[in-house]
């Protein structure tokens, strides 16, 4: 009997198997959006045990464990590493048909060569064997083994950048670049948090940030500093886009009020955010960057546990916000002045797939193949079914051949099999099309598209400097 994770996992036709093994499998990884801790890359961190690298910070697993009746101390609490690992092994059998079942077994097989089914009976063997292999495994080994060409971390404008500078002087083949994520620049509805963040921004720029002009100058300096260390991407996490009319004088008044301790109401927040989004888009266009818009998350739903555990611990969900009109207005405002940068749109509600896939077509201008991208399945949609929904929507309404492919969007160095999962899903979908005669049974044509989606499209689109071994 074949092991659960075998060479042809998820590949249901001869054409799919050919596409994956001969065109997708060996392509490098271009991880253009993730939340990996850059300090651990610089330090070439080693991990104490399987619980630290597999469960630490993984809110996907924590959600599943809570759903299985596991007490919080085994998720984010003070249980021992082995107790947390055992709690996860007891949960895995209950994750059948959840992507965690696939991901966990892929990770166990690819990193540790362990083909066992994860359950309480196998827990002790897995713990012993995986920890023995983990003892000789460091972060740089993981990146090299997965042929990771580039990593784009997610960084606040007020964060220092010396770690990135040091990493890229270290000789590691994987290039690591910061992504400009200015979510805290919008906090005019929370004066206390805003004031603390502005002080941090002032410290990193070396200039006081008291006035609205000071604020814009400091933010632009940080944008330039990210560019100087090789960063070429920005990112925004928002419920929906902001596109309300707002003059500089109105934005200044809202900023001044927040600086004086008066929180912006919802209408003023939207106006300020709209003004700032236009300015940030202009800077992205001026420096030839790519803007990413992550839209649709309803965050921090559980107030009690948010207060106890903090953000990013597994209490977010898909939102049902109106998206199309504001997004169109925003993109159009930048396009009208010739300042619309390359843009990747990610949606979290699959009901918006066709809206997003058609939206990108409105602003393709012939200057860059696939200038406007409908991004890969994100967060709750980065599993097989939703990946297929995204691929099908893009195929029907745009050009799948220009798609920049999968990202990791993870805090874990064990998440690179998600690229394999995506590639197998892509090849299986295309293989079925070939077998049914819906696209030509042309290996060069279809296989070439697969190779491009796996790596080359992202390499050419984002234009980050790579190690020569990953160049054309």
C-alpha positions in Angstrom: 0.0 0.0 0.0 1.3 3.5 -0.9 1.9 5.9 2.0 -0.6 8.6 2.3 1.8 11.2 1.0 3.2 9.6 -2.2 4.8 10.9 -5.4 1.5 11.3 -7.1 -0.5 12.8 -4.2 -3.5 14.8 -5.6 -2.5 14.0 -9.2 -5.4 12.1 -10.7 -4.4 11.8 -14.4 -1.4 11.0 -16.4 -1.3 14.5 -17.8 -1.4 16.0 -14.2 1.5 13.7 -13.2 3.5 14.7 -16.2 2.9 18.4 -15.6 3.8 18.2 -11.9 6.9 16.0 -12.1 8.4 17.5 -15.3 7.4 21.2 -15.1 6.4 22.2 -11.6 8.2 20.1 -9.0 11.7 21.4 -9.3 11.0 25.1 -9.8 12.4 27.5 -7.1 10.1 29.2 -4.7 9.5 32.9 -4.8 7.9 33.7 -1.4 6.7 37.3 -2.1 4.4 37.5 0.9 5.0 36.0 4.3 5.3 36.7 8.0 8.6 34.9 8.7 10.7 36.5 11.5 13.7 37.9 9.7 15.7 37.9 12.9 15.6 34.1 12.9 16.9 34.1 9.3 19.8 36.3 10.3 20.6 34.1 13.3 20.2 30.9 11.3 18.1 29.7 14.1 18.0 26.1 15.3 14.8 24.9 17.0 14.6 23.2 20.4 12.0 20.6 19.4 9.1 19.9 17.0 6.6 21.8 19.1 8.5 25.0 18.7 8.9 24.9 14.9 5.5 23.2 14.2 3.1 24.8 16.7 4.6 28.1 17.8 2.6 31.0 16.4 0.4 28.8 14.2 -3.1 30.1 14.7 -4.4 27.7 12.1 -3.5 24.7 14.4 -4.7 26.5 17.5 -8.2 27.1 15.9 -8.4 23.4 15.2 -7.3 22.4 18.6 -9.8 24.6 20.3 -12.5 23.2 18.0 -11.5 19.8 19.3 -12.0 20.8 22.9 -8.3 21.3 23.7 -7.7 23.7 26.6 -5.9 27.0 25.8 -2.8 26.1 27.8 -2.0 23.5 25.2 -2.3 26.1 22.4 -0.8 29.4 23.6 -0.4 28.6 27.3 2.2 27.1 29.6 1.9 23.4 28.8 5.2 21.7 28.1 6.3 21.4 24.5 5.6 17.6 24.6 2.2 18.2 26.0 1.4 20.7 23.3 2.7 18.3 20.6 0.6 15.4 22.0 -2.5 17.6 22.0 -1.9 18.4 18.4 -1.4 14.7 17.5 -4.7 13.9 19.2 -6.4 16.6 17.2 -5.0 15.7 13.7 -7.3 12.7 13.2 -10.2 15.0 13.7 -9.0 17.3 10.9 -9.9 15.0 8.1 -10.9 17.0 5.1 -9.4 20.2 6.6 -6.3 21.4 4.8 -4.4 21.0 8.0 -4.5 17.3 7.5 -2.8 17.5 4.2 -0.3 20.2 5.2 0.7 18.4 8.4 1.5 15.2 6.7 3.3 17.0 3.8 5.5 18.8 6.3 6.2 15.6 8.3 7.2 13.8 5.1 9.1 16.5 3.3 11.1 17.8 6.3 11.6 14.7 8.3 11.1 11.8 6.0 8.4 10.3 8.2 5.5 8.8 6.3 3.4 7.9 9.4 -0.2 8.9 9.9 -0.3 11.4 12.7 -2.3 10.3 15.7 -1.8 9.5 19.4 -0.4 6.1 18.7 2.4 7.5 16.4 3.1 10.6 18.5 6.1 9.1 20.4 7.8 7.8 17.3 7.3 11.0 15.4 8.5 13.1 18.4 11.7 11.1 18.7 12.5 10.8 15.0 11.6 14.3 14.0 13.5 15.9 16.9 16.6 13.8 16.1 16.6 15.2 12.5 15.6 18.7 13.7 18.8 18.8 15.8 20.9 19.1 12.6 18.4 21.4 10.8 18.7 25.2 10.8 16.8 27.9 9.0 19.3 28.3 6.2 19.2 24.5 5.6 15.4 24.7 5.3 15.6 27.6 2.8 18.3 25.8 0.7 16.4 22.5 0.7 13.3 24.2 -0.6 15.2 26.3 -3.2 13.7 29.5 -1.8 15.0 32.3 -4.1 13.3 35.3 -2.4 11.4 36.0 0.9 9.5 39.2 1.4 8.8 39.7 5.1 6.0 42.0 6.4 7.4 45.1 8.1 6.1 48.2 9.7 7.5 51.5 8.5 8.8 52.2 12.0 10.7 48.9 12.1 14.5 49.0 11.8 15.9 47.5 8.6 19.4 46.4 9.8 18.4 42.8 9.9 17.6 42.8 6.2 20.9 44.5 5.4 22.8 42.0 7.4 21.0 39.0 5.9 21.8 40.1 2.4 25.5 40.6 3.3 25.7 37.2 4.8 26.1 35.2 1.6 22.9 33.2 2.0 21.5 32.4 -1.5 17.9 33.3 -0.4 17.4 37.0 -0.7 15.3 38.5 2.1 13.5 41.9 1.5 11.1 44.0 3.6 7.6 44.7 2.6 6.2 48.1 3.5 3.1 47.5 5.6 1.9 50.9 7.0 -1.3 49.7 8.7 -0.5 51.7 11.9 -0.1 54.9 10.0 -3.9 54.9 9.8 -4.7 54.8 13.6 -6.3 58.2 13.9 -9.2 56.5 15.6 -7.0 55.4 18.5 -5.0 58.4 19.6 -3.0 56.6 22.4 -1.8 53.9 20.1 -1.2 56.4 17.3 0.9 58.6 19.5 3.1 55.7 20.6 3.6 54.6 17.0 4.4 58.1 15.8 7.1 58.3 18.5 8.5 55.1 17.2 8.4 56.5 13.7 10.2 59.6 14.9 12.9 57.5 16.6 13.7 55.5 13.4 13.8 58.6 11.2 15.7 60.7 13.7 13.2 63.6 13.2 10.3 64.8 15.4 6.8 63.8 14.1 4.5 66.5 15.4 2.8 68.0 12.4 1.0 66.4 9.5 3.8 67.5 7.2 6.3 65.9 9.6 4.3 62.7 9.4 4.2 62.5 5.6 7.9 63.4 5.4 8.8 60.6 7.9 6.6 58.1 6.1 8.2 58.9 2.8 11.7 58.7 4.3 10.9 55.2 5.4 9.5 54.3 2.0 12.8 55.4 0.5 14.7 53.5 3.2 12.9 50.2 2.3 13.8 50.9 -1.3 17.4 51.4 -0.4 17.7 47.9 1.1 16.0 46.3 -2.0 12.3 46.4 -0.9 10.0 46.7 -3.9 6.6 45.7 -2.4 4.0 47.4 -0.2 1.0 45.8 1.5 -2.2 46.8 3.2 -4.6 44.7 5.3 -8.0 46.4 5.2 -11.6 45.3 5.5 -12.2 47.1 2.2 -10.5 49.8 0.2 -10.9 53.5 1.0 -11.8 56.0 -1.7 -13.6 58.9 -0.1 -12.8 62.4 -1.3 -10.4 64.1 1.1 -8.3 67.3 0.7 -4.9 67.7 2.3 -6.4 70.3 4.6 -9.1 67.8 5.8 -6.5 65.1 6.3 -4.3 67.5 8.3 -7.2 68.5 10.6 -8.0 64.8 11.3 -4.3 64.1 12.0 -4.0 67.2 14.3 -7.1 66.1 16.2 -5.7 62.6 16.8 -2.4 64.0 17.9 -4.3 66.1 20.4 -6.1 63.0 21.7 -9.4 63.3 19.9 -10.3 60.0 18.1 -11.5 60.2 14.5 -15.1 59.0 14.0 -15.8 56.5 11.2 -16.4 59.1 8.5 -13.2 61.0 9.3 -11.2 57.8 9.6 -12.4 56.8 6.1 -11.5 60.2 4.7 -8.0 60.2 6.3 -7.4 56.6 5.1 -8.4 57.5 1.6 -6.0 60.5 1.4 -3.2 58.4 2.8 -3.8 55.5 0.4 -3.6 57.8 -2.6 -0.3 59.2 -1.3 1.2 55.8 -0.7 0.1 54.6 -4.1 1.9 57.5 -5.7 5.1 56.6 -3.8 4.8 53.0 -4.9 4.4 54.1 -8.6 7.3 56.5 -8.4 9.7 53.9 -7.2 8.4 51.1 -9.4 7.0 49.0 -6.6 4.1 46.5 -6.4 1.2 47.3 -4.1 -0.6 44.5 -2.4 -4.2 44.9 -1.1 -5.4 42.2 1.3 -9.1 42.8 1.6 -12.0 41.2 3.4 -10.8 40.0 6.8 -13.1 40.5 9.9 -10.5 40.5 12.6 -10.5 40.1 16.4 -14.1 38.8 16.7 -13.7 37.5 20.2 -13.1 40.4 22.6 -12.6 38.3 25.7 -9.8 36.2 24.1 -8.3 39.2 22.2 -7.8 40.9 25.6 -6.3 37.7 27.0 -4.1 36.5 24.2 -3.7 39.5 21.8 -4.1 39.7 18.0 -3.2 37.0 15.5 -4.1 34.2 17.8 -6.9 32.7 15.7 -10.0 34.7 16.2 -10.4 36.3 12.7 -12.9 35.3 10.0 -14.1 36.0 6.5 -16.0 39.4 6.3 -18.8 40.3 4.0 -17.9 43.9 3.2 -18.8 45.7 0.0 -15.7 45.8 -2.2 -16.1 46.7 -5.8 -17.1 50.3 -5.9 -14.5 51.7 -3.5 -11.8 49.5 -5.0 -12.7 50.7 -8.5 -12.7 54.4 -7.3 -9.3 54.0 -5.7 -7.6 52.3 -8.6 -9.1 54.8 -11.0 -7.9 57.8 -9.0 -4.3 56.6 -9.3 -4.7 55.5 -13.0 -6.2 58.9 -13.9 -2.9 60.6 -13.0 -0.7 57.8 -14.4 0.3 56.8 -10.9 -1.2 53.3 -10.6 1.5 50.9 -9.6 1.6 47.2 -10.3 -1.1 45.8 -8.0 -2.0 42.5 -6.5 -5.6 42.1 -5.1 -6.3 39.4 -2.6 -9.8 38.8 -1.4 -10.9 36.7 1.6 -14.5 36.2 0.6 -14.9 33.8 -2.3 -18.2 35.6 -3.2 -15.9 38.4 -4.5 -13.8 36.2 -6.8 -15.5 37.3 -10.0 -15.6 41.0 -8.9 -11.8 41.0 -8.3 -11.0 38.9 -11.4 -12.9 41.4 -13.5 -11.6 44.5 -11.7 -8.0 43.8 -12.7 -9.0 43.8 -16.3 -10.3 47.4 -16.0 -6.8 48.7 -15.3 -4.5 46.6 -17.4 -2.7 49.2 -19.6 -0.4 47.1 -21.8 2.7 48.4 -20.1 3.4 45.2 -18.2 2.2 41.7 -18.7 -0.3 41.0 -15.9 0.3 44.5 -14.3 -2.9 44.0 -12.3 -3.0 40.6 -10.5 -5.8 38.7 -8.9 -3.7 37.2 -6.1 -3.6 33.6 -5.0 -6.0 32.0 -2.5 -5.3 33.8 0.8 -5.7 32.7 4.5 -9.0 30.8 4.7 -8.9 30.3 0.9 -5.4 28.8 0.6 -6.7 25.2 0.4 -7.4 23.0 -2.6 -11.0 23.9 -3.3 -10.6 27.6 -2.9 -7.3 27.6 -4.9 -9.3 26.0 -7.7 -12.0 28.7 -7.4 -9.4 31.4 -7.7 -7.6 29.7 -10.6 -11.0 29.1 -12.4 -12.1 32.7 -11.9 -8.8 34.1 -13.2 -8.8 31.7 -16.1 -12.4 32.6 -17.1 -12.0 36.4 -16.8 -8.2 37.1 -17.2 -5.0 35.5 -18.2 -3.9 32.5 -16.0 -0.7 32.4 -18.0 0.4 35.7 -16.4 -0.4 34.7 -12.8 2.4 35.2 -10.3 1.5 32.1 -8.4 1.5 31.0 -4.8 2.9 32.6 -1.7 3.4 31.2 1.8 1.7 33.8 4.0 3.0 32.0 7.1 5.0 32.5 10.2 6.5 29.0 10.0 9.6 27.8 8.2 7.8 24.4 7.8 5.2 25.9 5.5 7.0 25.6 2.2 5.1 22.5 1.2 2.1 24.8 0.7 3.8 25.7 -2.6 3.9 22.0 -3.5 0.3 21.7 -2.5 -0.6 24.6 -4.8 1.5 23.2 -7.7 -0.1 19.8 -7.4 -3.6 21.4 -7.4 -2.7 23.5 -10.4 -1.3 20.6 -12.4 -4.3 18.4 -11.4 -6.7 21.0 -12.7 -4.9 21.5 -15.9 -4.3 17.8 -16.4 -8.0 17.1 -16.2 -8.6 19.9 -18.8 -6.0 18.2 -21.1 -7.6 14.7 -20.6 -11.0 16.0 -21.4 -9.8 17.8 -24.5 -10.7 21.3 -23.1 -7.2 22.5 -23.7 -4.6 21.1 -26.1 -2.6 18.0 -25.0 0.5 20.1 -25.7 3.2 19.5 -23.1 5.3 22.5 -24.2 2.4 24.9 -24.2 0.8 23.8 -20.9 4.0 22.8 -19.2 5.6 26.1 -20.1 2.7 27.9 -18.5 3.0 25.8 -15.3 6.7 26.6 -15.0 6.0 30.3 -15.4 3.3 30.3 -12.8 5.5 28.4 -10.3 8.4 30.8 -10.5 9.3 32.8 -13.6 6.2 35.1 -13.7 6.9 36.2 -10.1 10.6 36.7 -10.8 9.9 38.9 -13.8 7.0 40.8 -12.2 8.4 41.8 -8.8 11.9 42.4 -10.1 13.8 41.8 -6.9 17.5 41.2 -7.1 18.2 37.5 -6.8 21.2 35.3 -6.4 22.6 34.5 -9.8 21.7 30.9 -9.4 18.0 31.9 -9.6 18.4 34.4 -12.5 17.1 33.7 -16.0 
